[in-house]
Amino acid sequence: MKQATETLEGSAFIDQRIADLADWRGDTLRRMRQLIRAADPDVVEEVKWRGTPVWSHEGILCTGETYKAVVKLTFAKGASLPDPANLFNASLEGNTRRAIDIREGEEVDAAAFQALVRAAVTLNVAGTRAKKR
């Protein structure tokens, strides 16, 4: 007989993930999450790919992956976003995604990061409208 397991979804899962990390990675993920939510109050928090936090608005905006030495925020359509502050520092070789790797002690320019989030929302919304035509 299969045991029933309780699963957390969306925001509750991300809350738990941050609490479970209980180190600089949790603090970083919490801070970046706050910036995402402030930049787009309509953002949807989801969980995909076996526990990866995902922020969406008419499509994926970015994911928040945590590794031993880095918190990685991957923008699904990052290659199409303006990045005048040069925040993207990972996954630069592809034609679609771009990522920001944040290591312990590093800070990210909050205003520039929120501008990336808003640009990602604009791109997703424009793409959704174009598909409906």
PyMOL commands that set and color helices and strands:
alter all, ss='L'
color gray80, all
select helices_A, chain A and resi 10-21+24-39+78-80+110-132
alter helices_A, ss='H'
color red, helices_A
select strands_A, chain A and resi 44-48+52-56+60-66+71-75+98-102
alter strands_A, ss='S'
color yellow, strands_A
deselect
rebuild
show_as cartoon
